[in-house]
Amino acid sequence: MLWTKWLVLLLCWGATSGEQQAPERDAAPAELRADPRRQRSPPPVEPLDFGFVPAAVYDTHAYYEPGAIGILFHMVHAFLYVIQPNPFPKDLIVQVIQQNMGGIKIEEWRKPENVVLLLQWIYYEVGFLVCTTIGVLFVVLTPIIGMCFCVCRCCENCGGEMHQRQRKNIDCQRGFFTASLIATSIFIILGVLIAYAANHNVSSQIKSTRRFINTNMRDLKTFANNTPAQIDYLTGQYTTAKNKVLSELDNIGPLLGGRIHSQLEKEVVPSLDTALRMAGAMRETKEALENVSSSLEVLQEGTGKVQASLSEERASLSNTLSDPACTNGAVSHTCNSIRSTLSQLGVNADFSRLPDVSHALANINTVLRTDLSNIVQKGYSSFNDTPRLVKEQTKNIVSALPRVKGMLDKIGTEINGFAKMFPVEASLSNFTIFLNQEQKKIESFYPQIDQMDFYRWIGCVAVLCMIVLVLAFNVLGLLCGTCGYDKQATPTTRGCLSNTGGNLLMAGVGFTFIFAWVLMGIVTTLFVVGGNVEKLICEPLANRQLFKIIDTPFLVHPEKRNFLPGMLFQNPNIDLTLGSMYRECYENNGLYHALQLETMFNINSFLNRTVYNRDLAKVFDSVQVDLQDITLLEQAGRDNLINFANSGVGQIDYEAYLAEVNKGVTLVDLLSFSADLEAQADQLPRGALENALKGHASSIRQIHREHVVPMEQAMSTLSQSIKQLQRMSSDLPVKVTNILSAIDAAEYLITHNASHVVKQETKGYIQSLVGYFKQYTDWVKNSLTAEVAQCKPISNLVDSMEIVACSFIMDSVNTFWFGLGGCCVLLIPSIIFSVKLAKYYRRMDTEDVFEDGQESWN
């Protein structure tokens, strides 16, 4: 077991608790506790690719399918279940072992508790005891009965008298005994075939055992050869984590600065965005004021022109209505109607009373002389320059890279040194040599095993030949007797062939008495041994009940809890059982996990000294990042915002503008007026008056087209601009104040709380570096659990031993005694039928003679 101990010590180094954290990881800053809104989960760590541990390929397939002979095996198992239906006596065996740990003494069995155990054991073995008793009685009584039978026949009793009475149903009796003996012989032949098949199967499977030995040995060598390479691969992958950390340290400026920038931008960027949007609002305000000024000028000028044109048209139309033709009775009503609408030809909106916006526009032009957008962009640039500032201020970290690299190299050296501390490679090499030597020794026994198996095979065949000899006499007797039997012949005149058949049958009976007790002795011995091995070892081993006995706490010693760790590690208190180890190895997990080596070694102290190196954290204690130089908004930009708020845009009388804009240009729709005028002119008689009125309608349309339409377009532009100004100027001082407050808060965060942010992000950055080592240690632990030193060969070895011992040997042995025992039992009716049938074939000395109806003896 020396190699196992070395392997245990080797694998222990890779354990890691999974809960290992640097002390800084557990201490939350007081500021974060005070303000939960600032707390956030640690940043995600980029997953590292450690590749795949070199896998070992094992050749052994510990599985056995018996084929057609499996039917016979199932029959034997069913027979044993009938004989022994009780469940496996785990508790009984444990009690027997514990109470007789110091050795079995005769006087100890007189104790009541031992008597109870004995009675329980007898109850469990009652089926075997009954069958064994029957077998022993068979062995004892068969030669006695045979001797008595021979003496009895010599005295012409027990069928020994050479006289046969003539009866009417003699043919029927002979036929019955013949058929019964034939049937019995057939069943005996089946039993012989079953036993021979089992005997041959043992020889066949012994050859297959060599394959199991070779593959298991090869798997153990593969296990021993691959384990050092797998461990070297684990230690070598430390370089992956180390190189990643060095790469992160080399780019500390962009990485740490980016983290700080990402943390601060949540407060800074929104405030700058609002300032930038306000710069856009300034330009939009200027455009809107310019539109208002130009539209107002157009409207004021257009109002005068429309007023003059409508006044002139109204006077001209009034003169036309003063024509004498309008005095005619039929026309006067229409003229009066037109005359009454002349007052509608006037201007409705008065834009001359609206206040001028030139003062506000001048103020906005003054404000826009300062480019607020450019100032805000400078703020963006200053803030986005954080990674460069961090890089400039962390040059000491970059300069310390050689020292950090030296620390990391030292960690790798310690890991390699810990792995080389134990002579694992030499031990496994010695183990490989040991396997080769043992394999050669085993192979040297192959000729002896073959020779012994040959002798065994000859012995079993010889045993079967005893039964075959009896069968031969029975078959020859049946053939001779049946072929030589003559119904016309009297018992004293039977032919030689018939008499030979009867003598052969009696010879078979004689050999049966000679061999039967020997055969039954062999059957009983094999039954007791093979049946109990099947029920007490093979079946419990197949369903792993046997492991539960071995794993019973305090089985071998009242102070030693577990047997396996006490044997391997001299520490019986480790919660390691043979059953759990077998399950882990059966699932092809690592030997480290199967042996629960994490309970034996304090790996945390080793990792604290190596992977979680505190000297690495000290390098970052000197990180000081000053962000005082960051200016988000210059004073010119602040003044610009304040001037915009005081530009007078908010003091414009927007309601007055909207009230005038909502009015029409004229009192009446000129197009409708001209259409009505033409309709009324059509009611007049044709003449100069009608034509004059239609000319006035055309003039009114021209006024609408040349003056009113441009004014309506200007009014629409004025309305949109006024509404836009009203919307933007609403609470403008409050908006500017909020922007300046947000910028002040962001600058305060940078100037006063930057140290906390820097500390927090530096801590997160260090955690991400440590996270790479944590990934490495977790990967090592997972690899040790499932990939390194996969112990499938151990479970294969156990399964192979079970297959060889139980499936190859014990199933065949049990099938052999099952077939042989059936033959022995059937020899009893064979004796009876042979003795009875021989009477009908042998030549008698006397026979019954009938004269005048009277029976007489000759």
ABEGO torsion letter per residue (X at the ends): XAAAAAAAAAAAAABBAGABBBAAAABBBAAAAABAAABBBBBBBBBBBAEBBBBBBBABBBBBBAEAAAAAAAAAAAAAAAABABBBBAAAAAAAAAAAAAEBBAAAAABAAAAAAAAAAAAAAAAAAAAAAAAAAAAAAAAAAAAAAAAAAAAGBGGABBBBBBBAAAAAAAAAAAAAAAAAAAAAAAAAAAAAAAAAAAAAAAAAAAAAAAAAAAAAAAAAAAAAAAAAAAAAAAAAAAAAAAAAAAAAAAAAAAAAAAAAAAAAAAAAAAAAAAAAAAAAAAAAAAAAAAAAAAAAAAAAAAAAAAAAAAAAAAAAAABAAAABAAAAAAAAAAAAAAAABBBABBAAABBBAAAAAAAAAAAAABBAAAAAAAAAAAAAAAAAAAAAAAAAAAAAAAAAAAAAAAAAAAAAAAAAABBAAAAAAAAAAAAAAAAAAAAAAAAAAAAAAAAAAAAAAAAAAAAAAAAAAAAAAAAAAAAABBAABBAAABBAAAAAAAAAAAAAAAAAAAAAAAAAAAAAAAAAAAAAAAAAAAAAAAAGAAAAAAABBGAABAABABAAAAAAAGBAABBBBAAAAAAAAAAGBBAAAAAGAAAABBAAAAAAABABBAAAAAAAAABBBBAAABBABBAAAAAAAAAAAAAGAAABBAAAAAAAAABBABABBAAAAAAAAAAAAAABBBEAAAAAAAAAAAAAAAAAAAAAAAAAAAAAAAAAAAAAAAAAABGAAAAAAAAAAAAAAAAAAAAAAAAAAAAAAAAAAAAAAAAAAAAAAAAAAAAAAAABGBAAAAAAAAAAAAAAAAAAAAAAAAAAAAAAAAAAAAAAAAAAAAAAAAAAABBBABBBBBBGGBBBBX
